[in-house]
Amino acid sequence: MSTKPVFESAADAGRRWLEALHPATPVRFGDIAVMPLRTVAPVDPPWLLLSEALASASVEASETGDQGTVPAIHIANRGAQDVLLLDGEELVGAKQNRILNTTVLVRAHSTLEVPVSCVEQGRWSWGTRRFSPSAHSLYASLRLKKAASVHKSLRATRTHQSDQIGIWTDLKEKAAALSVNSSAMAGAFTGYRTDLDDYTRALAPMPDQVGALVYNRGAWWGMDVLPGPRLFSEAWPRLLSGYVLDALGSAAERRPDEPSLEPLRALLATAVETFPAVGPGEDCRFSSSQIVGAALVVDGIVAHAMAFPMP
């Protein structure tokens, strides 16, 4: 483990790339404002997102065996392209629905066991033999807590484990706040499908957008950045769904803050701890009294950076 200025431990190019991000005019709908992020030097690695790879049948996601294990799933990439799995994205089926604990790149023609968390408490029985992609991602307030618990796990045991009990507790509280009678995260999204569709249409990505700073009722709630516009446009509806679910269940008062680049500046000023990634690359974890987040850096490319405000 080492502590260095943000991203320099993985690649100087990563820091320069983040510094090159610049904003476009914020877009607003309902309680959410999105500040699109662009860059003068987008990167377009020939990667597929997991949802694309599963749809093309070049990848299979399954339990680790006939018995399975809650904190891990098996990814078999039989295709000729590397596949990017995003922190927080949901997979449904198999013995129970899961979300990814961290962003992972699975090389072409390889297999990997990936750390996950359960978001369907109470079921441990076969639904399908393989996982299917969900249209949703873990909501941002819980992604923040999960990122903090995974960072703690990396420091203590060099593993990407989450606080599973904490995730189940938070899911129950979210279901109660949304008046949803379901212990599964998928149930909350199902109950608000129309709202999610409205937000997705209104906050669609710009053609050259590579990232977003997301604000809810004037308060910064999170940031997600990918290498280039194609990957971002594919990933954005799923990432956005998590922010929307938080907004629908929020009782926070509206704040006067206007979207700004201050969260990105805070990220770049934060020291980072680097750990071996699950798969290729380095897992950069950062935290301070203001911010918590992570970035996967592979082959000098920031594959996915995320950041959230400390409560």
Number of C-alpha atoms within 10 A of each C-alpha: 10 10 15 13 14 24 31 17 20 24 18 13 16 23 19 12 19 20 13 14 19 15 17 13 10 18 16 16 13 14 15 21 22 25 23 23 24 22 20 10 11 18 18 13 14 10 19 20 17 28 23 16 21 18 12 11 13 18 23 19 25 23 22 17 9 10 10 16 13 18 20 21 22 19 22 18 24 17 17 13 17 20 25 21 22 26 25 26 26 27 27 20 20 21 24 23 25 28 24 25 26 27 25 28 24 25 20 17 14 15 17 19 18 22 22 26 25 26 23 21 18 10 14 15 12 13 14 13 13 16 24 20 17 17 17 24 28 28 22 25 20 18 23 22 21 25 28 21 19 21 26 18 16 21 15 9 9 15 17 22 22 26 16 17 12 14 19 19 12 15 23 19 13 21 19 15 13 18 12 18 12 16 21 22 26 20 14 20 22 11 15 15 11 11 15 22 12 12 20 18 11 13 19 14 23 15 11 17 25 25 31 25 26 25 24 25 20 18 19 21 23 24 23 22 27 26 23 21 22 18 24 24 19 15 23 23 21 20 23 24 24 22 23 23 23 19 21 17 14 15 10 11 10 11 10 9 11 13 21 14 13 11 20 17 12 14 23 17 12 20 19 26 23 25 21 15 21 20 18 15 20 24 27 27 28 25 21 15 9 13 19 23 27 27 29 31 26 20 13 17 21 26 26 24 22 24 27 26 20 16 11
